[in-house]
């Protein structure tokens, strides 16, 4: 049973209204039922079922190995825990690039099998055909520009993108193209704050930043990062709201001690 009764669901239309009204959009990643339920109860606007599950859930070095089936599994787990937030699902590497027919069938599978509300694709003009084709099926699409982790081997590094003038210009053109194609929002990752603010002003759809400064319409972080569960990852753009790594470690160590010493379970903890 969800904690919410008669909640007003967040839709793509609600997000557009938020941008128009100058209200910031809050977004976090989620990969499983239990965590998604807590995030949704907190009142988050958008939950992104990120292909970052490849890193934080599966332990891969990049986002490339995660499959469509695995993304659908994570997304359906999240959807079951959510009653208010808009659930956006990353389309994994290889499920949409270079083949718009495959892109459409991948997006349809995500929507049908997970119950998610929208999909997210990385890239600009080179994926417009896939974006348009997915939209023909009535599936909302969120774009993703700047540092696009699925292209890590092309860039060779996770550094800030679009510092050069021509790359910055291209990013603005890509954002406009995605808006014209019909995307309802765009994530901008790891780009200079002034460029991100410029993009947010130049397009009418919501721009959600990660490492893109405060001049955008909303923010997204990876939940394991902001909770401090991943203690080895601390880029400049990350604010840690907790050090759960230490807290969990302490709890596990106390449990181990209590079991070893015979202290757990005690009289009250048995039948």
SEDO-523631 format. One record per residue (C-alpha): residue number from 1; residue in three letters; x, y, z. Coordinates in pm, whole numbers, m for minus. Layout:
+------+------+--------+--------+--------+
| resi | resn |      x |      y |      z |
+------+------+--------+--------+--------+
|  NUM |  ALA |      X |      Y |      Z |
...
+------+------+--------+--------+--------+
END
This chain:
+------+------+--------+--------+--------+
| resi | resn |      x |      y |      z |
+------+------+--------+--------+--------+
|    1 |  UNK |      0 |      0 |      0 |
|    2 |  UNK |    134 |    341 |    m89 |
|    3 |  UNK |    147 |    613 |    173 |
|    4 |  UNK |    m13 |    855 |    m71 |
|    5 |  UNK |   m386 |    883 |   m121 |
|    6 |  UNK |   m525 |   1089 |   m405 |
|    7 |  UNK |   m184 |   1232 |   m493 |
|    8 |  UNK |   m154 |   1455 |   m794 |
|    9 |  UNK |     77 |   1270 |  m1028 |
|   10 |  UNK |    369 |   1450 |  m1186 |
|   11 |  UNK |    338 |   1445 |  m1566 |
|   12 |  UNK |    541 |   1597 |  m1848 |
|   13 |  UNK |    277 |   1873 |  m1855 |
|   14 |  UNK |    333 |   1942 |  m1482 |
|   15 |  UNK |    709 |   1975 |  m1542 |
|   16 |  UNK |    649 |   2227 |  m1822 |
|   17 |  UNK |    419 |   2422 |  m1590 |
|   18 |  UNK |    693 |   2419 |  m1324 |
|   19 |  UNK |    943 |   2570 |  m1567 |
|   20 |  UNK |    690 |   2832 |  m1677 |
|   21 |  UNK |    624 |   2923 |  m1312 |
|   22 |  UNK |    993 |   2930 |  m1221 |
|   23 |  UNK |    959 |   2634 |   m983 |
|   24 |  UNK |   1269 |   2412 |   m975 |
|   25 |  UNK |   1236 |   2042 |  m1063 |
|   26 |  UNK |   1387 |   1781 |   m829 |
|   27 |  UNK |   1509 |   1453 |   m976 |
|   28 |  UNK |   1700 |   1155 |   m832 |
|   29 |  UNK |   1790 |    815 |   m970 |
|   30 |  UNK |   1622 |    499 |   m841 |
|   31 |  UNK |   1679 |    134 |   m926 |
|   32 |  UNK |   1467 |    m73 |   m688 |
|   33 |  UNK |   1125 |    m83 |   m521 |
|   34 |  UNK |   1231 |     m7 |   m162 |
|   35 |  UNK |   1443 |    297 |   m242 |
|   36 |  UNK |   1196 |    430 |   m501 |
|   37 |  UNK |    916 |    414 |   m244 |
|   38 |  UNK |   1114 |    628 |      1 |
|   39 |  UNK |   1218 |    878 |   m267 |
|   40 |  UNK |    860 |    906 |   m393 |
|   41 |  UNK |    723 |    950 |    m40 |
|   42 |  UNK |    971 |   1233 |     12 |
|   43 |  UNK |    799 |   1419 |   m271 |
|   44 |  UNK |   1053 |   1402 |   m556 |
|   45 |  UNK |    925 |   1523 |   m894 |
|   46 |  UNK |   1108 |   1279 |  m1122 |
|   47 |  UNK |   1276 |    943 |  m1064 |
|   48 |  UNK |   1528 |    847 |  m1329 |
|   49 |  UNK |   1588 |    476 |  m1369 |
|   50 |  UNK |   1941 |    547 |  m1484 |
|   51 |  UNK |   2169 |    323 |  m1681 |
|   52 |  UNK |   2401 |    421 |  m1393 |
|   53 |  UNK |   2251 |    100 |  m1247 |
|   54 |  UNK |   2531 |    m56 |  m1452 |
|   55 |  UNK |   2779 |    111 |  m1215 |
|   56 |  UNK |   2607 |    131 |   m876 |
|   57 |  UNK |   2396 |   m185 |   m886 |
|   58 |  UNK |   2602 |   m418 |  m1106 |
|   59 |  UNK |   2956 |   m293 |  m1045 |
|   60 |  UNK |   3051 |   m231 |  m1407 |
|   61 |  UNK |   3306 |     37 |  m1484 |
|   62 |  UNK |   3086 |    206 |  m1746 |
|   63 |  UNK |   2717 |    226 |  m1834 |
|   64 |  UNK |   2772 |     30 |  m2157 |
|   65 |  UNK |   2719 |   m333 |  m2041 |
|   66 |  UNK |   2366 |   m297 |  m1899 |
|   67 |  UNK |   2102 |   m459 |  m2122 |
|   68 |  UNK |   1749 |   m364 |  m2219 |
|   69 |  UNK |   1613 |   m657 |  m2016 |
|   70 |  UNK |   1805 |   m542 |  m1708 |
|   71 |  UNK |   1682 |   m183 |  m1748 |
|   72 |  UNK |   1323 |   m312 |  m1774 |
|   73 |  UNK |   1373 |   m516 |  m1454 |
|   74 |  UNK |   1500 |   m210 |  m1264 |
|   75 |  UNK |   1229 |     15 |  m1408 |
|   76 |  UNK |    943 |   m220 |  m1323 |
|   77 |  UNK |   1076 |   m248 |   m965 |
|   78 |  UNK |   1079 |    132 |   m936 |
|   79 |  UNK |    733 |    178 |  m1089 |
|   80 |  UNK |    582 |    m54 |   m827 |
|   81 |  UNK |    716 |    174 |   m553 |
|   82 |  UNK |    594 |    504 |   m698 |
|   83 |  UNK |    259 |    678 |   m677 |
|   84 |  UNK |    346 |   1043 |   m753 |
|   85 |  UNK |    677 |   1092 |   m934 |
|   86 |  UNK |    726 |   1081 |  m1310 |
|   87 |  UNK |    937 |    772 |  m1385 |
|   88 |  UNK |   1186 |    821 |  m1671 |
|   89 |  UNK |   1381 |    518 |  m1797 |
|   90 |  UNK |   1722 |    534 |  m1964 |
|   91 |  UNK |   1742 |    352 |  m2294 |
|   92 |  UNK |   2067 |    153 |  m2266 |
|   93 |  UNK |   2360 |    170 |  m2503 |
|   94 |  UNK |   2290 |    m16 |  m2827 |
|   95 |  UNK |   1911 |     m6 |  m2798 |
|   96 |  UNK |   1856 |    304 |  m3012 |
|   97 |  UNK |   2174 |    430 |  m3181 |
|   98 |  UNK |   2181 |    416 |  m3557 |
|   99 |  UNK |   1855 |    229 |  m3604 |
|  100 |  UNK |   1530 |    413 |  m3544 |
|  101 |  UNK |   1320 |    100 |  m3591 |
|  102 |  UNK |   1510 |    m76 |  m3316 |
|  103 |  UNK |   1486 |    242 |  m3106 |
|  104 |  UNK |   1109 |    235 |  m3135 |
|  105 |  UNK |   1076 |   m132 |  m3046 |
|  106 |  UNK |   1314 |    m86 |  m2748 |
|  107 |  UNK |   1110 |    210 |  m2621 |
|  108 |  UNK |    783 |     19 |  m2666 |
|  109 |  UNK |    924 |   m273 |  m2466 |
|  110 |  UNK |   1030 |    m39 |  m2185 |
|  111 |  UNK |    685 |    122 |  m2166 |
|  112 |  UNK |    487 |   m204 |  m2194 |
|  113 |  UNK |    699 |   m423 |  m1969 |
|  114 |  UNK |    800 |   m174 |  m1700 |
|  115 |  UNK |    506 |     67 |  m1680 |
|  116 |  UNK |    750 |    361 |  m1690 |
|  117 |  UNK |    624 |    700 |  m1805 |
|  118 |  UNK |    899 |    820 |  m2043 |
|  119 |  UNK |   1238 |    726 |  m2188 |
|  120 |  UNK |   1570 |    910 |  m2198 |
|  121 |  UNK |   1822 |    900 |  m2485 |
|  122 |  UNK |   2175 |   1040 |  m2503 |
|  123 |  UNK |   2285 |   1252 |  m2797 |
|  124 |  UNK |   2183 |   1535 |  m3026 |
|  125 |  UNK |   2129 |   1561 |  m3398 |
|  126 |  UNK |   2263 |   1211 |  m3463 |
|  127 |  UNK |   1969 |   1052 |  m3274 |
|  128 |  UNK |   1688 |   1279 |  m3400 |
|  129 |  UNK |   1544 |   1010 |  m3624 |
|  130 |  UNK |   1514 |    772 |  m3327 |
|  131 |  UNK |   1360 |   1046 |  m3110 |
|  132 |  UNK |   1099 |   1129 |  m3377 |
|  133 |  UNK |   1013 |    767 |  m3432 |
|  134 |  UNK |    965 |    698 |  m3060 |
|  135 |  UNK |    745 |   1007 |  m3032 |
|  136 |  UNK |    521 |    878 |  m3312 |
|  137 |  UNK |    418 |    600 |  m3071 |
|  138 |  UNK |    315 |    861 |  m2813 |
|  139 |  UNK |    610 |    783 |  m2586 |
|  140 |  UNK |    753 |   1094 |  m2412 |
|  141 |  UNK |   1127 |   1144 |  m2467 |
|  142 |  UNK |   1381 |   1321 |  m2244 |
|  143 |  UNK |   1710 |   1422 |  m2407 |
|  144 |  UNK |   2061 |   1412 |  m2258 |
|  145 |  UNK |   2348 |   1636 |  m2374 |
|  146 |  UNK |   2693 |   1742 |  m2255 |
|  147 |  UNK |   2884 |   1457 |  m2096 |
|  148 |  UNK |   2706 |   1152 |  m2236 |
|  149 |  UNK |   2845 |    853 |  m2041 |
|  150 |  UNK |   2747 |    602 |  m2312 |
|  151 |  UNK |   3005 |    777 |  m2535 |
|  152 |  UNK |   3284 |    748 |  m2278 |
|  153 |  UNK |   3516 |    567 |  m2517 |
|  154 |  UNK |   3475 |    840 |  m2777 |
|  155 |  UNK |   3563 |   1114 |  m2527 |
|  156 |  UNK |   3813 |    897 |  m2340 |
|  157 |  UNK |   3749 |   1088 |  m2018 |
|  158 |  UNK |   3473 |   1213 |  m1791 |
|  159 |  UNK |   3587 |   1579 |  m1804 |
|  160 |  UNK |   3363 |   1883 |  m1839 |
|  161 |  UNK |   3221 |   1908 |  m2191 |
|  162 |  UNK |   3151 |   2204 |  m2422 |
|  163 |  UNK |   3426 |   2433 |  m2294 |
|  164 |  UNK |   3535 |   2513 |  m2650 |
|  165 |  UNK |   3331 |   2761 |  m2848 |
|  166 |  UNK |   3236 |   2527 |  m3134 |
|  167 |  UNK |   3134 |   2246 |  m2899 |
|  168 |  UNK |   2927 |   2496 |  m2696 |
|  169 |  UNK |   2757 |   2618 |  m3014 |
|  170 |  UNK |   2683 |   2262 |  m3120 |
|  171 |  UNK |   2533 |   2187 |  m2779 |
|  172 |  UNK |   2294 |   2482 |  m2813 |
|  173 |  UNK |   2197 |   2364 |  m3162 |
|  174 |  UNK |   2146 |   2008 |  m3034 |
|  175 |  UNK |   1921 |   2135 |  m2753 |
|  176 |  UNK |   1712 |   2334 |  m3001 |
|  177 |  UNK |   1690 |   2033 |  m3233 |
|  178 |  UNK |   1575 |   1805 |  m2950 |
|  179 |  UNK |   1312 |   2059 |  m2848 |
|  180 |  UNK |   1189 |   2090 |  m3208 |
|  181 |  UNK |   1177 |   1711 |  m3241 |
|  182 |  UNK |    939 |   1706 |  m2944 |
|  183 |  UNK |   1146 |   1614 |  m2635 |
|  184 |  UNK |    970 |   1723 |  m2314 |
|  185 |  UNK |   1295 |   1795 |  m2123 |
|  186 |  UNK |   1674 |   1765 |  m2150 |
|  187 |  UNK |   1941 |   1661 |  m1899 |
|  188 |  UNK |   2265 |   1861 |  m1929 |
|  189 |  UNK |   2560 |   1684 |  m1771 |
|  190 |  UNK |   2888 |   1838 |  m1663 |
|  191 |  UNK |   2904 |   2154 |  m1873 |
|  192 |  UNK |   2998 |   2513 |  m1778 |
|  193 |  UNK |   2725 |   2681 |  m1569 |
|  194 |  UNK |   2691 |   2987 |  m1795 |
|  195 |  UNK |   2639 |   2769 |  m2104 |
|  196 |  UNK |   2375 |   2560 |  m1923 |
|  197 |  UNK |   2193 |   2877 |  m1812 |
|  198 |  UNK |   2200 |   3002 |  m2171 |
|  199 |  UNK |   2047 |   2676 |  m2299 |
|  200 |  UNK |   1775 |   2689 |  m2030 |
|  201 |  UNK |   1683 |   3040 |  m2149 |
|  202 |  UNK |   1695 |   2959 |  m2520 |
|  203 |  UNK |   1466 |   2656 |  m2512 |
|  204 |  UNK |   1116 |   2649 |  m2367 |
|  205 |  UNK |   1132 |   2291 |  m2231 |
|  206 |  UNK |   1275 |   2212 |  m1884 |
|  207 |  UNK |   1653 |   2172 |  m1857 |
|  208 |  UNK |   1772 |   1950 |  m1571 |
|  209 |  UNK |   2136 |   1975 |  m1473 |
|  210 |  UNK |   2395 |   1749 |  m1317 |
|  211 |  UNK |   2716 |   1944 |  m1271 |
|  212 |  UNK |   2565 |   2220 |  m1485 |
|  213 |  UNK |   2523 |   2496 |  m1229 |
|  214 |  UNK |   2220 |   2669 |  m1085 |
|  215 |  UNK |   2084 |   2851 |  m1392 |
|  216 |  UNK |   1884 |   2552 |  m1511 |
|  217 |  UNK |   1528 |   2440 |  m1433 |
|  218 |  UNK |   1608 |   2146 |  m1206 |
|  219 |  UNK |   1875 |   1914 |  m1070 |
|  220 |  UNK |   1945 |   1541 |  m1075 |
|  221 |  UNK |   2190 |   1332 |   m871 |
|  222 |  UNK |   2260 |    960 |   m843 |
|  223 |  UNK |   2095 |    852 |   m518 |
|  224 |  UNK |   2389 |    634 |   m405 |
|  225 |  UNK |   2621 |    934 |   m450 |
|  226 |  UNK |   2414 |   1192 |   m262 |
|  227 |  UNK |   2356 |    947 |     26 |
|  228 |  UNK |   2730 |    881 |     51 |
|  229 |  UNK |   2689 |    506 |     m7 |
|  230 |  UNK |   2957 |    532 |   m279 |
|  231 |  UNK |   3235 |    678 |    m73 |
|  232 |  UNK |   3497 |    675 |   m348 |
|  233 |  UNK |   3311 |    916 |   m578 |
|  234 |  UNK |   3316 |   1286 |   m500 |
|  235 |  UNK |   3315 |   1517 |   m803 |
|  236 |  UNK |   3277 |   1890 |   m747 |
|  237 |  UNK |   2909 |   1891 |   m845 |
|  238 |  UNK |   2807 |   1635 |   m581 |
|  239 |  UNK |   2660 |   1742 |   m248 |
|  240 |  UNK |   2659 |   1451 |     m2 |
|  241 |  UNK |   2357 |   1461 |    225 |
|  242 |  UNK |   2475 |   1167 |    431 |
|  243 |  UNK |   2767 |    935 |    490 |
|  244 |  UNK |   2568 |    613 |    469 |
|  245 |  UNK |   2880 |    415 |    385 |
|  246 |  UNK |   3015 |    472 |    739 |
|  247 |  UNK |   2675 |    428 |    904 |
|  248 |  UNK |   2602 |    102 |    727 |
|  249 |  UNK |   2954 |    m27 |    785 |
|  250 |  UNK |   2914 |     44 |   1159 |
|  251 |  UNK |   2579 |   m138 |   1172 |
|  252 |  UNK |   2717 |   m443 |    993 |
|  253 |  UNK |   3022 |   m454 |   1222 |
|  254 |  UNK |   2805 |   m431 |   1537 |
|  255 |  UNK |   2580 |   m710 |   1406 |
|  256 |  UNK |   2883 |   m931 |   1339 |
|  257 |  UNK |   3016 |   m866 |   1693 |
|  258 |  UNK |   2675 |   m940 |   1849 |
|  259 |  UNK |   2642 |  m1269 |   1657 |
|  260 |  UNK |   3001 |  m1377 |   1739 |
|  261 |  UNK |   2966 |  m1294 |   2109 |
|  262 |  UNK |   2630 |  m1472 |   2136 |
|  263 |  UNK |   2459 |  m1145 |   2237 |
|  264 |  UNK |   2219 |  m1164 |   1940 |
|  265 |  UNK |   1950 |  m1287 |   1964 |
|  266 |  UNK |   1874 |  m1216 |   2332 |
|  267 |  UNK |   1582 |  m1347 |   2543 |
|  268 |  UNK |   1331 |  m1097 |   2399 |
|  269 |  UNK |   1438 |  m1174 |   2042 |
|  270 |  UNK |   1345 |  m1542 |   2042 |
|  271 |  UNK |   1024 |  m1744 |   2059 |
+------+------+--------+--------+--------+
END
